[in-house]
């Protein structure tokens, strides 16, 4: 493939803060470079033909979207407080020690101290701070990003060979991987987190020093991997290696260096890529969060190379997981692994279902696939998983995160602790609640996609548009879009008509404009818009059933995109018992099956059995044999206590 370097220059000397370039302009340029890399790098004819099949779209930089009051802004604020409470020097402990420098503070607990993947949290932290800085402009976050990057550069200069990492034995475990020798932990997975953090510090913060450090790490990987033959390299990829393919592809897009793209393709695991590209589901028994980052890499590589097998693999994987392997919340798996779709009912009694990391990565894959080929199906899944998987994973009091979200009845959500639970879902939790604005809007030339109904301000500089979305969704199924324009502007607004909404209607400046009964599609409004135009969108919500895959007699209750959970009684919890470090071992103690509660609808069906309480987003389920019935709440609003998600519906 012929390539040409893009205009982003790499300075290996490093410039700490991208001085001389306005921060917003720099971030926008870099993010666009990633998004349109196929155009900048010379797209093959096959990819050009692909684009002619349909439109593409680009996300807006996080700095162009500001959240307004609502559940996602609250979540974002809680996350900012947590990130600002962490001690950077404790997160840097392993890196300084490995580089032969004296640590400035003791190491944190969890996997940071245990040796499974020491240093992984720092990468997540750097990504989260960078995205949250772009989303909010909080100065404390910018200072943390710049400090961590400068410390990493100091470690890199002190360590031999240009590799900076938190492993206690330096590059030994990475070289053991390459040589086919036994390894401790998951070295490539851990290194990927750091590389992704440096990439995000460059993309979202504009810290060019971060790119300089990242380039030297990429060079180390390239040199170390070069002598390894392909069979041994592919065998190495049986071990979890995170998103190495994706981050190396991004490094190629940012520098134009073809060797990083070749290396990214080497990190594409053929054992997964080949069957997926051929439309074969071989996921049973596989570790779920090992696979999803690989598939994100496939999607990324398709955008850069145009090779059809990458696209086919990524799309087939998404359809298979979302349509055949997911619970109503958008989560999937049990004890971190995919299970046969025919066994869903059996796994409802597990306390270790729906790993939060997996939902986080499925949303990243969904965003990439939407950008490549916009579809309301992607946006519908994003909404469902965002509310019921991600928003539901955060403790609204402490801001901490779940590892698993159990489908088991009479089991609570268990959250990590502030200083002793630095596990994988803690790291992805930091990132998830830093980037709630990343998929609300997309654009393509004069087309604007409104994908999510989340209170927010959008600044679309290229079109001279400020759009404010005011909504209390999901309290009420409605949203208002107010346009502030520098001049009358012809635009196409594409409003998502959610799959759960029977009929959507739109008013323009108070007058009825249109109504749609085409759920699961986009309503397209093309006109010359004027300053002060107001669109009111009505999205009536109703209660409906979400059957379990391959077990239609078992279903979750939903209201619009929200999974409704019933409050149920359970064993008394000691104070603080809901803030355990990790619930894998605890969850495994539950092996006995549970009877699935019946859903007595009676002759009036759902509408007769379930009523919404006045003025609040809460419901009451009543029916024959239920006594006082059950209180139903959106799953993301149940934080402390026991719940039930699935019911056996009448035949």
Secondary structure as the mmCIF struct_conf table of DSSP 4:
data_model
#
loop_
_struct_conf.conf_type_id
_struct_conf.id
_struct_conf.beg_label_comp_id
_struct_conf.beg_label_asym_id
_struct_conf.beg_label_seq_id
_struct_conf.end_label_comp_id
_struct_conf.end_label_asym_id
_struct_conf.end_label_seq_id
BEND BEND1 UNK A 7 UNK A 7
TURN_TY1_P TURN_TY1_P1 UNK A 12 UNK A 13
TURN_TY1_P TURN_TY1_P2 UNK A 16 UNK A 17
TURN_TY1_P TURN_TY1_P3 UNK A 19 UNK A 20
BEND BEND2 UNK A 21 UNK A 21
HELX_RH_AL_P HELX_RH_AL_P1 UNK A 23 UNK A 35
TURN_TY1_P TURN_TY1_P4 UNK A 36 UNK A 36
HELX_RH_AL_P HELX_RH_AL_P2 UNK A 37 UNK A 41
HELX_RH_AL_P HELX_RH_AL_P3 UNK A 45 UNK A 52
TURN_TY1_P TURN_TY1_P5 UNK A 53 UNK A 53
BEND BEND3 UNK A 54 UNK A 54
STRN STRN1 UNK A 58 UNK A 59
HELX_LH_PP_P HELX_LH_PP_P1 UNK A 60 UNK A 61
HELX_RH_3T_P HELX_RH_3T_P1 UNK A 62 UNK A 64
STRN STRN2 UNK A 65 UNK A 67
BEND BEND4 UNK A 69 UNK A 70
HELX_RH_AL_P HELX_RH_AL_P4 UNK A 71 UNK A 85
BEND BEND5 UNK A 86 UNK A 86
HELX_RH_AL_P HELX_RH_AL_P5 UNK A 88 UNK A 91
TURN_TY1_P TURN_TY1_P6 UNK A 92 UNK A 92
HELX_RH_AL_P HELX_RH_AL_P6 UNK A 93 UNK A 98
TURN_TY1_P TURN_TY1_P7 UNK A 99 UNK A 100
HELX_LH_PP_P HELX_LH_PP_P2 UNK A 101 UNK A 103
BEND BEND6 UNK A 104 UNK A 105
HELX_LH_PP_P HELX_LH_PP_P3 UNK A 106 UNK A 108
BEND BEND7 UNK A 109 UNK A 109
TURN_TY1_P TURN_TY1_P8 UNK A 110 UNK A 110
HELX_RH_AL_P HELX_RH_AL_P7 UNK A 111 UNK A 114
BEND BEND8 UNK A 115 UNK A 117
TURN_TY1_P TURN_TY1_P9 UNK A 118 UNK A 119
HELX_RH_AL_P HELX_RH_AL_P8 UNK A 120 UNK A 136
HELX_RH_AL_P HELX_RH_AL_P9 UNK A 139 UNK A 158
BEND BEND9 UNK A 159 UNK A 159
HELX_RH_3T_P HELX_RH_3T_P2 UNK A 160 UNK A 162
TURN_TY1_P TURN_TY1_P10 UNK A 168 UNK A 171
HELX_RH_AL_P HELX_RH_AL_P10 UNK A 172 UNK A 179
TURN_TY1_P TURN_TY1_P11 UNK A 180 UNK A 180
BEND BEND10 UNK A 184 UNK A 185
HELX_RH_AL_P HELX_RH_AL_P11 UNK A 187 UNK A 200
HELX_RH_PI_P HELX_RH_PI_P1 UNK A 201 UNK A 205
HELX_RH_AL_P HELX_RH_AL_P12 UNK A 208 UNK A 226
TURN_TY1_P TURN_TY1_P12 UNK A 227 UNK A 227
BEND BEND11 UNK A 228 UNK A 228
HELX_RH_AL_P HELX_RH_AL_P13 UNK A 230 UNK A 236
TURN_TY1_P TURN_TY1_P13 UNK A 237 UNK A 238
BEND BEND12 UNK A 239 UNK A 239
TURN_TY1_P TURN_TY1_P14 UNK A 242 UNK A 243
HELX_RH_AL_P HELX_RH_AL_P14 UNK A 244 UNK A 255
HELX_RH_AL_P HELX_RH_AL_P15 UNK A 258 UNK A 266
TURN_TY1_P TURN_TY1_P15 UNK A 267 UNK A 267
BEND BEND13 UNK A 268 UNK A 268
HELX_RH_AL_P HELX_RH_AL_P16 UNK A 270 UNK A 277
TURN_TY1_P TURN_TY1_P16 UNK A 278 UNK A 279
TURN_TY1_P TURN_TY1_P17 UNK A 284 UNK A 285
BEND BEND14 UNK A 286 UNK A 286
STRN STRN3 UNK A 287 UNK A 287
HELX_RH_AL_P HELX_RH_AL_P17 UNK A 288 UNK A 305
HELX_RH_AL_P HELX_RH_AL_P18 UNK A 308 UNK A 324
BEND BEND15 UNK A 325 UNK A 325
STRN STRN4 UNK A 326 UNK A 326
TURN_TY1_P TURN_TY1_P18 UNK A 328 UNK A 329
BEND BEND16 UNK A 330 UNK A 330
STRN STRN5 UNK A 332 UNK A 332
STRN STRN6 UNK A 334 UNK A 334
TURN_TY1_P TURN_TY1_P19 UNK A 335 UNK A 336
STRN STRN7 UNK A 337 UNK A 337
HELX_RH_3T_P HELX_RH_3T_P3 UNK A 341 UNK A 343
HELX_RH_AL_P HELX_RH_AL_P19 UNK A 344 UNK A 347
TURN_TY1_P TURN_TY1_P20 UNK A 348 UNK A 349
BEND BEND17 UNK A 351 UNK A 352
STRN STRN8 UNK A 353 UNK A 353
BEND BEND18 UNK A 354 UNK A 354
STRN STRN9 UNK A 355 UNK A 355
HELX_RH_AL_P HELX_RH_AL_P20 UNK A 356 UNK A 372
BEND BEND19 UNK A 373 UNK A 373
HELX_RH_AL_P HELX_RH_AL_P21 UNK A 376 UNK A 385
HELX_RH_PI_P HELX_RH_PI_P2 UNK A 386 UNK A 390
HELX_RH_3T_P HELX_RH_3T_P4 UNK A 391 UNK A 393
STRN STRN10 UNK A 394 UNK A 394
TURN_TY1_P TURN_TY1_P21 UNK A 396 UNK A 398
STRN STRN11 UNK A 401 UNK A 402
BEND BEND20 UNK A 403 UNK A 403
STRN STRN12 UNK A 404 UNK A 404
BEND BEND21 UNK A 408 UNK A 408
TURN_TY1_P TURN_TY1_P22 UNK A 409 UNK A 410
STRN STRN13 UNK A 411 UNK A 412
STRN STRN14 UNK A 415 UNK A 415
TURN_TY1_P TURN_TY1_P23 UNK A 418 UNK A 420
HELX_RH_AL_P HELX_RH_AL_P22 UNK A 424 UNK A 432
TURN_TY1_P TURN_TY1_P24 UNK A 433 UNK A 434
TURN_TY1_P TURN_TY1_P25 UNK A 436 UNK A 439
BEND BEND22 UNK A 440 UNK A 440
STRN STRN15 UNK A 441 UNK A 444
TURN_TY1_P TURN_TY1_P26 UNK A 445 UNK A 446
STRN STRN16 UNK A 447 UNK A 450
STRN STRN17 UNK A 456 UNK A 460
HELX_RH_3T_P HELX_RH_3T_P5 UNK A 461 UNK A 463
TURN_TY1_P TURN_TY1_P27 UNK A 464 UNK A 464
STRN STRN18 UNK A 465 UNK A 470
TURN_TY1_P TURN_TY1_P28 UNK A 473 UNK A 474
BEND BEND23 UNK A 475 UNK A 477
STRN STRN19 UNK A 478 UNK A 485
BEND BEND24 UNK A 486 UNK A 487
STRN STRN20 UNK A 489 UNK A 497
TURN_TY1_P TURN_TY1_P29 UNK A 499 UNK A 500
BEND BEND25 UNK A 502 UNK A 502
STRN STRN21 UNK A 504 UNK A 508
TURN_TY1_P TURN_TY1_P30 UNK A 509 UNK A 510
STRN STRN22 UNK A 511 UNK A 516
TURN_TY1_P TURN_TY1_P31 UNK A 519 UNK A 520
STRN STRN23 UNK A 521 UNK A 529
TURN_TY1_P TURN_TY1_P32 UNK A 531 UNK A 532
STRN STRN24 UNK A 534 UNK A 539
STRN STRN25 UNK A 543 UNK A 548
TURN_TY1_P TURN_TY1_P33 UNK A 549 UNK A 550
STRN STRN26 UNK A 551 UNK A 559
TURN_TY1_P TURN_TY1_P34 UNK A 560 UNK A 561
STRN STRN27 UNK A 562 UNK A 568
HELX_LH_PP_P HELX_LH_PP_P4 UNK A 571 UNK A 574
TURN_TY1_P TURN_TY1_P35 UNK A 575 UNK A 578
BEND BEND26 UNK A 579 UNK A 579
BEND BEND27 UNK A 581 UNK A 581
HELX_RH_AL_P HELX_RH_AL_P23 UNK A 584 UNK A 588
TURN_TY1_P TURN_TY1_P36 UNK A 589 UNK A 589
BEND BEND28 UNK A 592 UNK A 592
HELX_LH_PP_P HELX_LH_PP_P5 UNK A 595 UNK A 597
STRN STRN28 UNK A 598 UNK A 599
TURN_TY1_P TURN_TY1_P37 UNK A 603 UNK A 604
HELX_RH_AL_P HELX_RH_AL_P24 UNK A 605 UNK A 609
STRN STRN29 UNK A 610 UNK A 612
HELX_LH_PP_P HELX_LH_PP_P6 UNK A 613 UNK A 613
TURN_TY1_P TURN_TY1_P38 UNK A 614 UNK A 615
BEND BEND29 UNK A 616 UNK A 617
STRN STRN30 UNK A 618 UNK A 621
TURN_TY1_P TURN_TY1_P39 UNK A 624 UNK A 625
TURN_TY1_P TURN_TY1_P40 UNK A 627 UNK A 628
STRN STRN31 UNK A 630 UNK A 634
HELX_RH_3T_P HELX_RH_3T_P6 UNK A 635 UNK A 637
BEND BEND30 UNK A 640 UNK A 641
STRN STRN32 UNK A 642 UNK A 644
STRN STRN33 UNK A 646 UNK A 649
#
